[in-house]
């Protein structure tokens, strides 16, 4: 857990980042962004609302949702929109892939340093044929833990 001094510095840095993109640095936005940055589980808006509400009991789901939308529009965070689940939010904005388990719904980062991936992304964006608002690579399957669980139950993974 960060010390009170480190927490003040982190909040100050977040406020500066928000202002640099043209967003007001409200206490709610700082708290929501700070919570997202502290996580690696790609939370839903509901997950973030539950976590932030423990610290700021009067915050509304609407505030969390609109903050996530604003942060996404300003490209401060990424959003993963799986077809089979709610939108999930990601503090990593560099181009990378994700693996989502269709059983437990956990999402893992797949950080790839393949220059071909970035080149393909650049070529599609530069072609002028499309207006790209998001690049997303998402593999969906069964994670190792769920696969083992299904195997020990004598069931095939679904």
Secondary structure, DSSP 4 states (H G I P E B T S, - for coil): ---HHHHHHHHHHHHHHHHHTT----HHHHHHHHHHHT-SS---HHHHHHHHHHHSTT--HHHHHHHHHHHHHTTSSEEE--TTS--EEES--SS-EEEEETTT--EEEE----HHHHHHHHHHHHTSS---S---EEEEE--HHHHHHHHHTT----
